[in-house]
Amino acid sequence: MTELFDTAVTSLLHLPEVLDRLAAADGDRRSGGHHAAHQHGHARVHGLGGGGAPVDIVETPGEYAFVVDVPGLSKSDIQVTLEEDRVLVMKGGSGKRKREEEEGEGEGCRYFRLERAAAPRSFARKFRLPEDADTGGVAARCENGVLTVTVKKLPPPEKKTKSVQVTIA
Protein backbone atom coordinates (compact mmCIF):
# COMPACT_ATOMS: atom_id res chain seq x y z
CA MET A 1 0.00 0.00 0.00
CA THR A 2 2.85 2.39 0.82
CA GLU A 3 4.46 1.71 -2.57
CA LEU A 4 1.18 2.52 -4.35
CA PHE A 5 0.88 5.77 -2.34
CA ASP A 6 4.49 6.73 -3.18
CA THR A 7 3.88 6.08 -6.90
CA ALA A 8 0.68 8.16 -6.86
CA VAL A 9 2.34 11.05 -5.01
CA THR A 10 5.36 10.98 -7.35
CA SER A 11 3.06 11.08 -10.39
CA LEU A 12 1.15 14.03 -8.96
CA LEU A 13 4.36 15.87 -8.16
CA HIS A 14 5.40 15.75 -11.82
CA LEU A 15 1.97 16.81 -13.11
CA PRO A 16 2.89 20.54 -13.40
CA GLU A 17 5.90 19.65 -15.58
CA VAL A 18 3.77 17.42 -17.82
CA LEU A 19 1.14 20.15 -18.16
CA ASP A 20 3.84 22.73 -18.99
CA ARG A 21 5.24 20.49 -21.73
CA LEU A 22 1.78 19.87 -23.19
CA ALA A 23 0.94 23.59 -23.14
CA ALA A 24 4.24 24.47 -24.84
CA ALA A 25 3.68 21.84 -27.55
CA ASP A 26 0.12 23.07 -28.10
CA GLY A 27 1.28 26.70 -28.29
CA ASP A 28 3.90 25.83 -30.91
CA ARG A 29 1.34 23.89 -32.93
CA ARG A 30 -1.12 26.79 -32.84
CA SER A 31 1.42 29.53 -33.52
CA GLY A 32 1.90 28.30 -37.07
CA GLY A 33 -1.67 29.07 -38.07
CA HIS A 34 -3.63 31.39 -35.83
CA HIS A 35 -0.96 33.94 -34.97
CA ALA A 36 0.57 33.96 -38.44
CA ALA A 37 -2.75 35.17 -39.85
CA HIS A 38 -2.70 38.17 -37.50
CA GLN A 39 0.82 39.38 -38.18
CA HIS A 40 -0.21 41.65 -41.06
CA GLY A 41 3.05 41.12 -42.92
CA HIS A 42 5.29 42.52 -40.18
CA ALA A 43 6.94 39.30 -39.04
CA ARG A 44 9.31 37.93 -41.64
CA VAL A 45 10.92 35.32 -39.41
CA HIS A 46 9.18 31.95 -39.54
CA GLY A 47 9.15 29.52 -36.61
CA LEU A 48 9.87 25.88 -37.40
CA GLY A 49 8.79 24.16 -34.19
CA GLY A 50 10.57 23.20 -31.05
CA GLY A 51 9.40 24.12 -27.62
CA GLY A 52 10.08 24.72 -24.01
CA ALA A 53 10.84 28.43 -24.11
CA PRO A 54 8.79 31.35 -25.41
CA VAL A 55 10.73 33.68 -27.70
CA ASP A 56 10.26 37.39 -28.36
CA ILE A 57 11.41 38.45 -31.84
CA VAL A 58 12.14 42.12 -32.43
CA GLU A 59 13.01 43.71 -35.77
CA THR A 60 14.92 46.97 -35.81
CA PRO A 61 16.23 48.81 -38.87
CA GLY A 62 19.61 47.11 -38.49
CA GLU A 63 18.97 43.68 -36.98
CA TYR A 64 16.66 40.94 -35.75
CA ALA A 65 16.79 40.11 -32.02
CA PHE A 66 15.57 36.85 -30.46
CA VAL A 67 15.04 37.10 -26.68
CA VAL A 68 14.53 33.92 -24.62
CA ASP A 69 14.16 33.52 -20.86
CA VAL A 70 16.48 30.70 -19.75
CA PRO A 71 16.49 30.75 -15.94
CA GLY A 72 18.98 28.44 -14.32
CA LEU A 73 20.98 27.81 -17.50
CA SER A 74 24.60 28.84 -17.80
CA LYS A 75 26.33 29.90 -21.00
CA SER A 76 27.81 26.42 -21.35
CA ASP A 77 24.29 24.87 -21.31
CA ILE A 78 23.16 26.87 -24.37
CA GLN A 79 23.91 26.23 -28.05
CA VAL A 80 23.16 28.64 -30.87
CA THR A 81 23.80 27.37 -34.39
CA LEU A 82 22.95 28.33 -37.93
CA GLU A 83 21.91 25.44 -40.16
CA GLU A 84 21.78 25.41 -43.91
CA ASP A 85 18.85 27.15 -45.56
CA ARG A 86 19.12 30.04 -43.08
CA VAL A 87 17.72 28.21 -40.05
CA LEU A 88 18.66 29.66 -36.65
CA VAL A 89 18.66 26.98 -33.91
CA MET A 90 18.72 27.81 -30.19
CA LYS A 91 18.74 24.98 -27.67
CA GLY A 92 19.88 24.24 -24.18
CA GLY A 93 19.42 22.47 -20.90
CA SER A 94 19.34 18.82 -20.09
CA GLY A 95 15.63 18.46 -19.40
CA LYS A 96 16.35 16.41 -16.29
CA ARG A 97 14.96 17.51 -12.95
CA LYS A 98 17.72 18.15 -10.47
CA ARG A 99 17.26 18.80 -6.78
CA GLU A 100 20.38 19.38 -4.79
CA GLU A 101 20.41 18.11 -1.25
CA GLU A 102 20.18 21.11 1.01
CA GLU A 103 21.82 21.46 4.40
CA GLY A 104 19.72 20.09 7.21
CA GLU A 105 18.15 17.36 5.10
CA GLY A 106 18.88 14.04 6.64
CA GLU A 107 18.67 10.56 5.24
CA GLY A 108 15.13 9.47 4.55
CA CYS A 109 14.02 12.97 3.52
CA ARG A 110 11.64 13.06 0.57
CA TYR A 111 9.80 15.80 -1.27
CA PHE A 112 6.01 15.91 -1.03
CA ARG A 113 5.53 18.81 -3.41
CA LEU A 114 7.77 20.31 -6.09
CA GLU A 115 6.25 23.47 -7.53
CA ARG A 116 9.33 25.37 -8.61
CA ALA A 117 10.24 24.96 -12.23
CA ALA A 118 12.95 22.41 -12.77
CA ALA A 119 16.21 24.06 -13.68
CA PRO A 120 17.89 23.73 -16.00
CA ARG A 121 14.91 23.34 -18.31
CA SER A 122 15.50 22.14 -21.81
CA PHE A 123 14.36 24.00 -24.88
CA ALA A 124 14.89 23.91 -28.62
CA ARG A 125 13.66 26.58 -31.01
CA LYS A 126 14.20 26.92 -34.77
CA PHE A 127 13.51 29.91 -36.97
CA ARG A 128 13.93 30.39 -40.72
CA LEU A 129 15.65 33.73 -41.24
CA PRO A 130 14.54 36.14 -43.96
CA GLU A 131 16.62 36.85 -47.06
CA ASP A 132 17.96 40.13 -45.69
CA ALA A 133 19.51 38.43 -42.61
CA ASP A 134 23.31 38.48 -42.57
CA THR A 135 24.22 34.91 -41.62
CA GLY A 136 27.77 36.07 -40.91
CA GLY A 137 26.50 38.61 -38.38
CA VAL A 138 25.02 36.36 -35.67
CA ALA A 139 25.88 37.10 -32.04
CA ALA A 140 24.57 35.66 -28.77
CA ARG A 141 24.82 36.70 -25.14
CA CYS A 142 23.30 35.36 -21.94
CA GLU A 143 22.86 37.69 -18.98
CA ASN A 144 20.77 37.21 -15.85
CA GLY A 145 18.87 34.24 -17.27
CA VAL A 146 18.02 35.94 -20.58
CA LEU A 147 19.48 34.72 -23.88
CA THR A 148 19.62 37.36 -26.62
CA VAL A 149 20.60 36.33 -30.14
CA THR A 150 21.04 39.13 -32.67
CA VAL A 151 21.24 38.73 -36.42
CA LYS A 152 22.42 41.73 -38.40
CA LYS A 153 20.56 42.74 -41.53
CA LEU A 154 22.17 43.06 -44.94
CA PRO A 155 21.96 46.54 -46.39
CA PRO A 156 19.19 46.85 -48.97
CA PRO A 157 20.39 46.52 -52.55
CA GLU A 158 21.03 49.83 -54.23
CA LYS A 159 18.43 50.80 -56.75
CA LYS A 160 20.10 51.27 -60.06
CA THR A 161 18.77 53.95 -62.29
CA LYS A 162 19.61 54.02 -65.93
CA SER A 163 19.24 57.02 -68.16
CA VAL A 164 17.86 56.32 -71.56
CA GLN A 165 18.62 58.67 -74.40
CA VAL A 166 15.42 59.66 -76.14
CA THR A 167 15.65 60.43 -79.81
CA ILE A 168 13.07 62.49 -81.61
CA ALA A 169 12.28 61.45 -85.13
Residue pairs with C-beta under 8 A, 6 or more apart in sequence:
9 112
13 111
13 112
13 113
13 114
14 97
14 114
16 114
16 115
17 97
17 118
20 117
21 51
21 52
24 51
24 52
25 51
27 51
27 54
28 47
28 49
28 50
28 51
31 47
32 47
36 43
42 59
43 57
43 59
44 59
44 130
45 57
45 59
45 64
45 127
45 128
45 129
45 130
46 127
46 128
47 55
47 125
47 126
47 127
48 87
48 126
48 127
48 128
49 126
50 91
50 123
50 124
50 125
50 126
51 123
51 124
51 125
52 93
52 121
52 122
52 123
52 124
52 125
53 68
53 69
53 70
53 121
53 123
53 125
54 68
54 69
55 66
55 67
55 68
55 90
55 125
55 127
56 66
56 67
56 68
57 64
57 65
57 66
57 67
57 127
58 64
58 65
58 67
59 65
61 153
62 152
62 153
63 137
63 150
63 151
63 152
63 153
64 129
64 130
64 133
64 150
64 151
64 153
65 148
65 149
65 150
65 151
66 88
66 90
66 125
66 127
66 147
66 148
66 149
66 150
66 151
67 146
67 147
67 148
68 90
68 123
68 125
68 146
68 147
68 148
68 149
69 145
69 146
69 147
70 77
70 78
70 92
70 93
70 120
70 121
70 123
70 142
70 145
70 146
70 147
71 117
71 119
71 121
71 145
72 117
72 119
72 120
72 121
72 145
73 92
73 93
73 119
73 120
73 121
73 142
73 145
73 147
74 120
74 142
75 142
77 92
77 93
77 94
77 120
78 90
78 91
78 92
78 140
78 142
78 147
79 89
79 90
79 91
79 92
80 88
80 89
80 90
80 138
80 140
80 147
80 149
81 88
81 89
82 88
82 89
82 135
82 138
83 89
83 126
85 128
86 128
86 129
86 130
86 131
86 133
86 135
87 126
87 127
87 128
87 129
88 126
88 127
88 128
88 129
88 138
88 149
88 151
89 124
89 125
89 126
90 123
90 124
90 125
90 126
90 140
90 147
90 149
91 122
91 123
91 124
91 125
92 120
92 122
92 123
92 147
93 120
93 121
93 122
93 123
94 120
94 122
95 121
95 122
96 118
97 114
97 118
98 118
98 119
98 120
99 111
99 114
129 135
129 151
132 153
132 154
132 156
133 151
133 152
133 153
133 154
134 151
134 152
134 153
134 154
135 151
137 150
137 151
137 152
138 149
138 150
138 151
138 152
139 149
139 150
140 147
140 148
140 149
140 150
141 147
141 148
142 148
